[in-house]
Amino acid sequence: MRKGVVILGATGSIGRSALEVMAGLEAPPPFEALTAYRDVDRLVALAWKHRPRVAVIADPALGSALADALRGSGVEVAAGVDALADVAGDTGSDTVISAIVGAAGLLPTLAAVRAGKRVLIANKEPLVMAGGIVMAAARAAGAEILPVDSEHNAIFQCLPAGYCCGQPPEGVDRLILTASGGPFRTWSRAEMAQATPAQAVAHPNWDMGAKISVDSATMMNKGLEVIEAHWLFATPAEQIDIVVHPQSIVHSLVAYRDGSFLAQMGAPDMRIPIANALGHPDRLPSGAAPLDLVRAGTLHFEAADAERFPCLRLARAAIDGTDAAPTVLNAANEVAVEAFLAERLAFDAIAAVIEATLEGAGRLAVRDSADLDAVIGLDAWARSFASERIAGAEYTK
Ligand code: NDP
């Protein structure tokens, strides 16, 4: 970290953990930019505390409120979605932490990648919908992609020293993603059909934003992670396994050709992968409590159940080497999760909406994903198709 750091999504769960890690360093890097969507109060508090060069609010209607609250702080203010990509791509920083939730992070993440920066990616949705485009842009610009998602960071740590994301790893037989199983790991389908948003966001091990918490409950999160791993590690989906590990102590594994399995372990605390990616290849303190192996006791592993968690099947089926079906899957999932959180959709209808949207895309032969405009067009088509389905009585609670 020679220049400043940009945190896209600074007010979120990952953004705040990243700020905590950096605040705990002996010589914290300067902050170039902190961004938020609508949470002006939290952004203002963070900006007064950490004094970035600029604070960005994505909702343009909130720009003047931000400017008023930061008067006298010396922090510049910008508003609107274009400002996110501007700060991600400008020359004031060499490190960008991509921690916006959802497809909204695509353009700013891509701006950072195209500027050839070190990009720490927590925001998995851009890799799901445009992994081919993002990784090709990274190769072209010489950007360094470092995974923050705990499973992908674990795999990255288990790959040979000097490994760079986007290359097929040497000597590897399989990548094994662990899954906690989420809050409904032991629930029947009938029980899940009645699940409320409050139950779905109550994750047993991790404290995360609402969207990823619901993704964990449907296990779509793990499906998205298979797609994410496929692009990050240039590995065919058939070589990426999922194993349920309710304790979330082993964060993922790499199985080598010679029969060796390397695993990364640690407390379920996102400050650990954030510190790893920030410092790479050096090891920084994360502030996380060390893992107590004796207290952890027995580690348990079981098969993932794609019958009870159909999102696992849908995500795998979407992987076909293009960005088309994953874009449709991701967009329909974002719309369905939002509707579920707003109590406009039953929990078990999330998968049904995604499946219907994928089928609709298939019927229309919507497959073009060759460039960014095509991906953005597909994303918009899938959102409108899924929204119409949800508005229909069929899936309403
Ligand atoms: P949160 O919901 O806690 O935070 C999301 C952040 O993105 C906030 O800063 C929010 O701003 C901002 N944001 C939301 N919508 C927009 C938008 N339309 N435009 C610009 N900014 C926006 O999410 P998490 O921190 O939990 O997750 C962030 C990403 O990291 C997700 O992709 C998730 O899958 C991934 N991830 C998260 C993990 C975790 O432990 N939380 C673990 C692994 C991956 P505001 O506060 O103003 O709404």
Boltz pocket constraint, residues with backbone or C-beta under 6 A from the ligand:
constraints:
  - pocket:
      binder: B
      contacts: [[A, 8], [A, 9], [A, 10], [A, 11], [A, 12], [A, 13], [A, 14], [A, 15], [A, 35], [A, 36], [A, 37], [A, 38], [A, 39], [A, 40], [A, 58], [A, 98], [A, 99], [A, 100], [A, 101], [A, 102], [A, 104], [A, 122], [A, 123], [A, 124], [A, 125], [A, 148], [A, 149], [A, 150], [A, 206], [A, 207], [A, 208], [A, 209], [A, 210], [A, 211], [A, 212], [A, 270]]
      max_distance: 6.0
